[in-house]
């Protein structure tokens, strides 16, 4: 990764690849492992460790070490449709489960994955794989995020005729408009789109199912429908009045306008330039907001997290591989330290109230410390502090899928806001209609979305053909 002061100069990707010799050395280190938990996706102490896609990591690391790059690519694509996405944005659960990580740095599996797929694209090895025989079955996939793309890719290679409906002007879902360009260059998504189109997938953008495209039209036209609309219903901030204030924005909306401004020069967007920015939420999205605000030239940035600070890495109370319980310093936090000299995060704190001017613009917020007791937030009396705030970004997670697409099909949602499906599968209560990804699972990682899409595609294929080879 480039140094913080260098990567802050632009929205370009900041990962500096290792040389081929070092890549092969890292592949060789993988052979020192006796039990490859990296590909297990095992649940330990209530947490998943290892790759949810069950990537054949030791196999392609060995091929990489041997210099068999084509064979490494074959093994990589066996389980992962889009290594160019996961190789950039996945938090690398594989590395957190690496046996070598107990006493040393883990194998650079995440970067090895990216190296294999990017080398394949550069050398022309990623050629269209057009099905020799078509089934004649038509499938509509609603939503073009990672789960929708995985469903489409799997079913298209199976020989079905797949059309993907996307409400935005470009495909990708949160890959396009929720993840900043410095983590995932948008040309990478367009490159994959072009490949899938050459293989036969049809993409219809600006097609909003439930609004501009009716559910009835899809049911009459397609043999199966897969809803992969994500879980983009944002969790509101309890502080009174924030929804009506100028200068308050949900994080994904803010990140979307930032990306749109890059893709469409001169497009109006919400900028953090010269502003005191406060980000509420300590997850990946909150970190991306910090990094974006820094690149836009914010005056200050503060990140509030209701949860207490987890122990530092390798603390005795959090032995390997319980990665979710370890304090992580991500790229945005490093960049904030570089610019302002300190970590922007304040743990065990949230917003209590906001102060506005005569134009209804936010100018200050009052924070308060507290903690969760029996699942309820309890404030610490007398801990209020007032800090300047011209832009308040709410990155407090999501409460499930937006209801209108589900409502268009008359499908119920669960108590957690996701679309209801069978207990052990992806079929909804409506015959021929399926769901996958965050819409079914809830807010999660890109790698989980791809895994969901692959599993759902197998179920759809079985529904259409009476059996499946996926």
BELQUIBEL-V675981 format. One line per field, one symbol per residue. phi: phi as a letter, one per 20 degrees, with the letter a starting at -180 (. if undefined). Layout:
phi=???
//
This chain:
phi=.ffgfffffbefgdeeffffffgffffffffeeecffgdeleeclmcecnffelgeffffffffgfnefffffgffffccfcffeffddffmffffefgfffcbfffffgffgfffffffffemeeefdegfcdfnedcdddodffffffgfffffffoeedcddcfeecfplffedddfffebffffffffgfffffeofdddeldefoceceffgfffddfbccecemcdffefefgfnffdefndbfgffffffffffffcgnffbedegmdedcddpdeffffffgfffffenfebbcddcfffffffgmfffcfgdeggedfddeffffffffednbffecembbeebcdcefemdfcbcddberbeclndfdfefnefcdcfbdbddedencdpefffffffemdfdefeneefcgfcbcfefegndcbbmffeengbegffffffffffgfffffffdnabde
//
